[in-house]
Amino acid sequence: MKKLSRWGLSIALLGLFSCGNGSNPGTPKGKVSIIPMPVNVQEKADSFLLNKRTVLVAGNEADKQTAALFNSWLKELTGYELDVAPQGTDNAILLHSGTDTTNAEGYTLDVNNKTITINGNSSAGTFYGVQSLIQLLPVEKASAMYVPGVHIEDAPRFAYRGLHLDVSRHFFPVEFIKKYIDLMAMHKYNTFHWHLTDDQGWRIEIKRFPRLQEVASKRKETMAGHYNEGKYDGKPYGGFYTQEQVKEVVKYAAEHFVTVIPEIEMPGHALAALAAYPNLGCTGGPYEVGTRWGVLDDVFCAGNDSVFTFLESVMEEVLPLFPSRYVHIGGDECPKVRWEKCPKCQARIKALGLKDEHALQSYFIQRMEKYLNAHGKQIIGWDEILEGGLAPNATVMSWRGIEGGITAAKQHHDVIMTPGDYCYFDHYQSKSKTEPLAIGGYLPVSKVYEYEPIPAELTADEAKYIKGAQANLWSEYIASPEHMEYMVYPRATALAEVLWSPADKRDYNNFVERLKVHLKRLDLKKVNYAKHVFEITGAVEDNHKGGVQVKLDAKLDGGKITYTTDSTAPTAEGTAYRAPVQVQQSGTIRAQVFQDGKPFGNEYSQAFLYHKGLGKKVTLAAPPEKNYNPGTPFALVNGVQGSAEFNDNQWFGYKTTPLTAVVELDSIQDISELGTNTIKGASNWIYPPRSVVFSVSEDGNAYKEVFKQTSFTADGINRIRAKITPVRAKYVKMQAVPYGNIPAGAVGAGNPAWMFIDEIIIN
């Protein structure tokens, strides 16, 4: 055997001991880049060398399962798994789980040059500690790797952190459901809301009612294109999960510390069930499984006791499959038109002395709640369950904005926040025309990240009833697993940090830097995530000089932004962006970020209409409604005309209050043309104004009417352009009066119509 010299031995020992501080240049080292951001992170100088000889130490069965999940990730990087042992000291990853039920998901994680120690307050806490450990590993494949030295103390801000999935409109296979859950756990989500029944399909096997599988799980065709187009593909569509498959999913979720909450819709969104069992509806049918999206009139008959027998029998099979304490019973979007004409429903209203059909819905929900409470379950319902009186023990899921959550919390009911503006991931995430078809809206990653689940209107005591939030994935326009992943990530990554991390720790720019590393992990998981967060973005701003400018930005490392102002396509050799671009003419400002001379992602493109009022001071007499409020009157004179999809945050929405706006020009000057835009879209409850009136003034006190319009005939956008007798003025006042209530026979009849106005044009 060849002996080492003393000098050679010293070098060998130096190399051996250097393994503890990460000095070996050939071995990759992870970064402290964790999403969601932990509560407290203290980096240390030393590091841990993970290699084939490292041992995973796990004492109980739950920790052994967690160790196995860690090994499955590690094998992707190294090609091997670590031995799992009941004890160990050096070169070991130690998993310890306590029994702290007050903060069960909390943990500490400590990395030094000898051991990695995770102390979970419970097995769930240990699991989340391991998820953080995985994010400390490098993303490069190697036979050995360094884990950076760190001490972490962590626990979630909210107890309920959820993702929803609609499998009724489009059906998703079990293997994808498992991947969905796996990615949830990776981001420390703990609740999977499984939307199993709706008008367009019943997706869970109920053995007592075989026609739910034979009839209700299938529809003759599916909408093709957007809802407004009214087109269908003519192809039969169906699918359902057997009870054995449901058990498999629930077990898989439990291994990942994810609770599965089933949703069985009632009393609305029930057409698929009615197609199978027509006696459950008010008219007796015939019915067919829904083929179009939206809200449909046929619902469960609230005056028919056989409906409750049916639903209780369904629950007898559903409840044993789901250990969750919660069952979601829907309760949303239940039209009352059938109940209003149904003898049985009217008889029940009279017999019980109920006020109206809203009270009848409350009766329906409370009756099912009593049944479920008696079987050890609590109900969750969409915020419509507030109408007519809230069931005593119900948890409210607030989706129509935040108002339902505020109301429920003030009544001391638990609330899960899921407002559409921040949590509906079926909305568009980019304004690019190349985006796949979506239902509408606009929800980029940055807006998800800025969401605050606790409404400012609540007191500290009332805020305790906000248990958390979730993102909703409605699948009308999402037909494949790949498309679903594209819509979910990285928006779900952003929401994960909103729900886990302390509010004062959140910083979007820092999040984006960590996301650059995190997306490489999603690559390893083969996730088809969207890349818009690194595309070029543009913000239309007041330049505070009586004009408008565009501020461009891109989060891409090594990216170069170029732009044009003459509507031509930007090139890598074009004008480099160095300062906000001033809007000085009508036309389109286009910009692109280039990496290594190649365009990255979608380009920025914004058309502008240049006019005398551009960027001038605007005063509004009354603010628009919350749901359609661009946030500043500046949007009325920013040169950007709102889109027909009304998803671009340009439209000012009013219902009952007139829009009265005054634009102040720089000086008294000649005016010969005035204009604005409005929308006519009855199917979306949007009606043109009763009237639009323009008046002008030299001093801002005495106004003279110069134009009035009361007829708006075009469907979609109506562009009002009024050539007037030239007049001199400094102030231009516009008043638009809302339509009022929607007429009988129209969609939304009796409700206040929306009025949308955008851009006050002065020439």
N, C-alpha and C positions, 0 to 999 in steps of 0.2 A: 504494500500500500504506500502510495507516494505521500510523504509528509509535507505539511505547509511550513514554510519558514516563519519565524516570529513576525516578520514584516507582512508576509502573506496572510498570516492568521489575524493580524490587526486589521488588515483591509477587509477580510471576511466578516469579522465581528462588527466593524464599522458599517458594512453593508447590511448586516442583520439588524442592528439597532436603528439604522436609519429608516427601516420599514415603518417605524412608529410615527414618523413625522412627515411622511409623504415626500421624501427627497428623491426617490427613484423616478427618474424622468420617463422611463418606459411604461409606467403603470398609471392609468388614468385616475383622476381624482374628482369626486363629485363636488358640486357647489351647494352652498346653503341657499337654496332657491325653492321654497315650499309654497304650494297653493293648496288650501287657503293658508294665509299667513298666520303662524302660531301667535299665541298671546305674548310670549316672552322668548326671545332667542338670544343666546350669548355664545358667540363663536370663540373657539379656543385654538391655540397654536398647533397642538398635536393632532394626529389623525389615526385612524384604525385601518390596518391592512386586512382586507377580506380576501381569503383564498380558500383552496379546497380543504384545508385543515381546520377552518373555522367551524365551530359547533353552534347549533341553535339549541338553547336550553328552554324547555317548556314543560311545566308541571301538570297542568290540567288539560282536559280534552279540548276545551275551547282554544287554549293557547297553542296546542298542537295543530289544530286546524288552521289557526292564523299562521303558524310557522310553515305549514304546507303551502299556503297561499304566497308567502314570501318566497319560498323556494321556486314556485312556478314562475314568478317574475325573474328571479335571479338566473334561472336556467336559460331564459331568453338572452341574457347578457353574457353568461359565462359557459354555458353548455353543461353545467353540473348543478346538483342540489347539495345542500349542506346536510350533514348528519343531524338528527334531532335527538337530544339526550335529556334525561331528567335533571342533570346537574352538570356544572362546568365552571371554570374560573377564567383562565387566560385564553385569549383568542376565541372568545365566545360572545354570542349575542344572547343576552339574558332577558327572557320574557317573564314578568311577574304580574299577576292580576290580584287586586284587592277586592274588597266588598263594600266600597263606598257608594251607596245608592243615591246620595244627595247630589253628586256630580259624576255619575257613572261613566261618562264618556271622556273624562279628563285623563291626562297622562303626563309623565315626565320622560324625557329621552336624554340620555347622557352618552356621549361618545368620547372615549380617551384612547390611548394607544394600546390598551390591553383588552378592553371590553366595550361592548355597546349594551347599555342597560335601559330597558323600557319598563317602567312601573305604571301600569294602568290602574285607575281607580276601580275598574272592573275589567272583565274580558273584553268589553266593548272599547274601553279606553286603551287597552293593550293593542287591540286591532288598529285603532286610529294612530297609535304611536308607530306601529309597523308601516302604515301608509306614509307617514312622514319620513321614516327611515328609507323607504323605497325611493323617495324623492331626493334623498341625500346621496344616492348612488349615482355614479356617472352614467350617461346614456350611451356611451361607447361600449362595444362588445370587447371583452378582454377576459383572460383567465384569472386575473387578480385585479383588485381595485382598492383605492383608498376612499374611506368615508371621512369627511371633514370633522374635526373635533368641534363639538357643540354641546350646549346644555339648553334644553327646551322645556318650558312649562306651558301646558296648553289645555284648553277646554273650550267647548262651543259656546257661542253667545246665545243661540236659540236651540230649544229642545227638538223642534220639528223642522227638518230640512228635507224638502221633498221634490221629486220629479214625478210628473204625471205622464201617462201614455194612453192615447185613444187607440184602441185596437178594433173599434167597431166600424168606423168609416173605411179604414184599411187595416187588414189583418197582418200581424207580424209573427214569424215563427218562434218557437221556444228558444232556439239557440240565440236568436237576436235578443230576446227578452233577457236571457242570462248575461249577454254582453252589456246590455243596457244597465243592468244591476251592478255588474262588475265595475263599470265606469263610474257609476254613482258612488260606490264604496271608495273608489280611488280618490274621489273628491269630497269624501266624508259626508255625503248625503245619507240619511238614515230611513227615508220613507219612500216607497214606491206606490203611487196611486194608480191603480190598474182600472181604467175605464172600460168595462167589459160589455156593457149593453147600451144600445141606442136605437134610433129609428132605422138605421141602415144595416144593423146586424146584431144578433145575440151571439156572444162568443164564449160562453161557458156551458159545459154539459150539465143538464139537470135531468137525472134519470127518470124522475117521476113524470116529466113532461117531454117525451121524445120529439114532439113536433118543434120544440125550440131548436133542436139539432137539424131536423129534417127540413123545416121551413124557415124558421126565424134567422138561421145563420147564413142564408143565401139571399142574394138580390139578383134581379134579372139583368141589371146593367148599372153603370156608374157614370156620373157626370164627367164629361171630357171638356177641359178648358175651364174658364172661370164661370162661377154661378150665373152671372148676368148673361152669358152667352146661351144658356139653355140647351147645350148639346150633350149627347150621351154616346157611350162607346159601343152599346149593343152587346156587351159580353157579360155572361153570368159571372158572379163573383161571390165567394163565400169562404168559410173557415170557422172552426171553433176549437177550444182547448178541452180535451178530456179532463176528467177530474184527476186522473193520474198525472197528467202533464201539469196541472195546477199545483198538485202536491210537490212535484219536482221543482217547479219554480220557487215555491214558498220555502222549501228546504234550502235551495241554493241561496236565496236571499238571506235566510237566517244565518247561514255560514258566513255571510258578508255583513252581518249586523244591520240588515235592511229589513224593515217591517213592510209587508205588503198589505195595502188597504184596498179591498175590492169595491167597485162602484156598480151598483145595480140601480139604474135610473128609474125614478118614479116621481110624481104621477105622469109627467111628460116624457118625451123622448122614448116612447114605448111602442112605436108602430111595428117594429119587428115582432115583438111579443103578440101584438094584436093580430098580425097576419097568421100566426100559428094558432091562436085561440081567440077567435072573433068575439066570443061572448064576453070578453073582458073590456070591450069598448062600449061607448054610449050608443052607437048606432047598430052594433051587431055586424058591421061589415057589409060586403067583403072588403078586406084590406090586403095590401101587398107590402112587402118589406120596402122601406124607403129607398128611392134611387136618387133623389135630389137632396142637396144639403139645405141647411137652414132649420127654421122652427116649423113643425108640422102640427096641424090642428087636432089630429086624433090622438087621444091620451087614454090612460086607464080611467074607467068609470068610477068616480068617487062615491056613487050611490049604490054600487053593486057589491054586496058582501063577498061574492065569489072572487072578486079581485083581491081582497085581503087574504082569503083562503089560499089563493094562488101564490101571492107574494110570500106569505108565511111558509108555505111548503117549499118555495124556492130557497128561502133563507135556511130552512132545515138542512138543506144539502150544502149551501154555501158556507155557513158559519163554521162547521167542523174543518173546512179546508184552510181557513185563515185564522191563525192564533191572535191576530191583531185585536186590540180592544175596540177598534173603530170599524164601522161599516159606513161607506158613503152611499147615501140614498138619492143623490142628485137634487131634485126639488127645483131645478131651474127651468126657465123658458116653457112654462106650462100654459098654453092658451086656454081660455075659458069658454070659447065659443060653443063647444060641444056640451059642456056642463050647463050653459045658460038655457039650452033647449032640451036637455035630457030630463024626462019625468022622474027618473030615479034620483038624480043629483038634486033636483029641485025639491023633491020630497024629503031628502035628507037635510037640506038646508032648513026647511020648514020645521021638521021634527026636532032638530037640535037647536032651533032658534038662532041660527047663524046669520051674520050680517049680510054676507054676499059670497061670491065664488072664491074670493081670496081667503075668506075665513074657512071655506070648505077645503081648500088646499092645506091650510093650517091643521084642520081636523085630520086630514089624510096623513100628514107627516107625523103628527103627535100620536096617532093610533099605531103607526109602524114603529115609532120610537118606543112606545110602551112595550110592544112585543120584543124589540131588540134589547131593551134594558132588562127585561125579565130573563133574557138569555145571556146576560153578562156583557152585552155590547153597548157602546155609545155610538150615536150617529153623528156624521158630518154631512152638511148639506151646503149647496151653493147659496149665495146670499138672498135669493128669492124666498128662502124659508122664513125670512123675517116678516114677509107680508102676511097679514092676517093674524099675527101673533106667533112668537117663537116657541118651539117645543122646549120643555123645561130644561133638559140636559144636553141640548144640541150644541155642537161646535159649528161655527159659521166659517165658510170658505168665501172670502170677499174677492169677487172677480170683476164686478162692474165698477171699477175704481176702488177707492178706499172707504167710501161712505158706509157701506154695509159693515165693514170691520169696526169702524168707529162706533156705530150704533150698537153692535153686539157687545163690544168691550164695555161700553157705558152701562149695558144691562148686566154686566158681569158674566158674560158667556165667553168661553174660549174661542179664539179666532186664529185662522190661518190665512195670511195675506197672499193673494195671487192676482193683483190688479193687472188688467190687460196691457196697460201702458208700459209696464216693466217686466211682466212675467209670462206673456204669451209668446212663446218661441215659434209659433206658426206664422208670425209676422215676418215681413221682409227684414233682412239685416243689412241690406245695401240698396242704394238707389239706382244701381246699374241696371240697364235694360237687359243685360244678359242673365240676370238672376232667374232661377227656376220659379215657376208660378207659385204664388202664395195667396192667402186669403186677403191680405192687405196690410195696413199699418206699416210702421218702420221702427225697428228696435235694434239698434247696433249694440255691440258689446259695451261701449262706453256708457250708454244709458242704463243698461242692466246694472253695471257696477255702481252707478250713483244712487241706486234705489235704497231708501231707508224704510224698513218694514214697520217701524213704530210711528204712527201718525202724530204730528205735532199737537193735534187737537186733544190728545189724551193726557190725563194727569199721570203721575208716576204710579199711582195705585191701579188705574185703569190699564196702563201699559203692560202690566203683568199678565193680562189676558191675551196678549199677542204672543202666541206660542211659537210662531215662526212663519215661514213662507214656502211657496213652491212655484216651480215653473210648469206651465201647461203646454202639452204637445198635442193639439188637435190635428187629426190626420186627413182631413178632407182633401188636401192638396199634397199629401206626403204618402207616396205609395210604396216606397222601398226602404229597406234598412239603411242603405247608403245615403238616401235623401234625408232620412230622419237624423242620422248622425250629423249631417251637414247643417241641419237646422238647430241642433242641440248644442254642439260644441264649436267655439269656446264660450258661448253665452252661458252655459251651465257652469263653466269654470269660474266665470265672473260672479254668478249668483252664489256659488259655493262659498266664496270669500265674504260676501255680504252676510251670509247666514252664520258662518263660523267665527270670523275674526272680530275683534273689538272694533267698534265704529271709528275710533280715533286712530286706529292702525292703518286704515285703508288709504291708499294713495294710488291713483290710476296709473301714473307713469311708472311707478315701481312695480305695479302688477304686470304691466306690459313687458317689462324687462324679465320678470320671472316667467311670464307666459312663453317667451322665446325658448327657454329651456324646457318648459312643460310640454310644448307641442311636440318635441322630440319623443317624449314618453307616449303621447298619443299616436305618433308614427309607429312606435313599437307595438302598440295595441291595434294597429291597422284601422284607425278611426278616420273617416272621411270628413274631417272638420273643415269649416269655412276659414278663409284666410283674410277676410276683410279688415281685420284689426290692423294689419300691416300695410294695407293699401293707402293710397293718397286720400286725404280728406280735405275738405275746404269749408271754412266758416265765413259766412257773409256777415260783415260787421259794419257798424257805424264808424266812419273814420274821424268823427268829431270835428269835421271841417265842412259840414254841410254836404257830405257825399257818402259813397259806399265803397268798401274794399273787401277783398277776399284774402283770408289768411289760410295758407296751405300748410299741410303737415303730413309726415309719414313716419311711422315708427320702425321702419325697416333699417337694419344695420347696413351701412355702406350704400344706402340708396341716394340717388341724385334726382331732384325734382326739376322738370322743365315745364314751361307753360306757353300758351299762345292766347292772344286776345282777339284774334280775327276769325275764330271758329275753325281754324285748320288744326289738324292733328299734331300734337307735340311729338318731338323726336328727341333722341338721346343727345343730339348736338344742338338742340334748340336753346332758347333763353333760359338760363338757370335761375331758379327762384332764390331770392335773397331777402325780399321784403314784401309785405302785403301788396297785392295787385289792385290798383285803383280802377274802378268802373267808370269809363269815360265815353262809352258809346253803347248803342244797342248791339247785341251779338252774343256769342258764347265764349266764355273763358274755359279753356280746356287745359288740363295738366295731367302729368303722368310721373310716377316714380320709376326710375330705371336702376337695375342692379346688373353690373358687368355689361352695360350697354343694352340690356334686354328689359322690356317693360315688365313690371311686376304687378299682377292683379289688374283690377278695373281702373280705368282712368277717371279723373274728376271732370265733370262737364256740367256747367251751369249757364243757362241762357239768361240774359238780362234785357229788360226794357228800359231804355234811358229816357228820362223825362224831367221836367222842371222840379217836380216834387221829390226827386231822388235824394234820400238821406236827410231830408228836412225834418224839422221838429213836428211831432204829431201829438195831439192830446185827445184822449178818449174820455167820453163822459161816463161810461160804464164798462167794466172789463168783460171780456167774453166768458163763456162757460169754461169750466176747468178742463174738460176733455178736449176742447179745441181752442187752445190758447197758446199762441206762439211765444208768449212770455214777455213781449215788449211791443208797444205800438209801432216801433221801427219797422216791423215786418210789413206794415201797410205801405211803406215807401222805400223798400229795399231793392226794387227792380225785379224781384223774383215773383213770377206769377204761379199761383198754386196749381197743382196737377189735378186731373180729373179723378184720380184715385183718392184724393184728399188725405194722403198719408205722409205729406212732406212738411208738416208743421208750419204751413204758410197761411192756412185758412183761419179766420176768426169766426167762431161759432156762437150764435145767439139763438135763444128760444123765445123768450117773452119780452126781453128788453131791447129797444131799438139800438142799433149801432150809430152813435153820433161821434164823428171824428173831425178834428180841425187840423189842417196842415198850414204851417206858417212858412212862407217863402222868405228869401233873403231880403226882398224889397218889393215895393209896389211895381208890378210889371204886367205886360199884356198876356192875356189868357184867351185862347180860342178853341181849346178842346179839353174835355173832362171825361174821365172814365173810371170804371172799376170792373171787377169780375164777380159773378155769383154762380151757384150751381143749382140745377134742377135734377133731382134724383129721387123720385117718390119711393122707389123700392128700398132706399136706405133712409127714409124719413126726412129727406132733405127737400125743402121747397123754396122757391125763389121769394124775394121780399114782396110785400104788398106794394111797396113803392121805394124808389131811390130818388133822393132829392139833392141837388147840388146848389149851394149858395156861396156868394163871394162877398168879401169886405176889404176895405182899405185899412180900417183901424181895429178890426177884431170885435167891434161892438155892433155896428149897423150892417146887417147882411141883406143881400138881394138875391132872391131865387133866380137861377139862370137855366135850370134844367130839371125835368121830372120825368121818370119812366115808371109805368105801372104794369107793363106786359112783358113777360119773359117766356118765350115759347119753346126755345130750343132745349132738348134733353142734354144733360151734361153741363158743360161750362157755357154760361151766357156772358159774352164780352160786351159790356156797355161802353160805347164810344160816342160821345156827344159833341158834334160840331156846334159851337155857339157863336153868337155875335160877339166879336172881340170886346173884351172888357178889361179894365185895369184893376188889379187887386193884389193884396199881400196875403190874405187869408182865404182858404177854401174849406168850406164845411160840407161834409157829406152825411146824410142821414138815411139809413136803411131800416125799414119797419118789418119785423118778422111776419110770416104768413099767419101764424096762430095755430089752432089745433088742426090736426090732420082730419080730412073729411071722412064721413062714413063710407064704408066699402073699400077704402084704401088700406094698404099695409100700415099698421100702427094707428088705426083710426082712434080719434079721441085724445091722443097724446100730443103734446106740443111739437110742432115741426121744427127741424133745424133750419137755420138760415146761415149760409156760409158766404163771407165776403173776403176778398183779398185784393190788395194793391189799389191805391188811389192815384190815378194817372192825371197829370197836369201838363198841358202843352200850350 
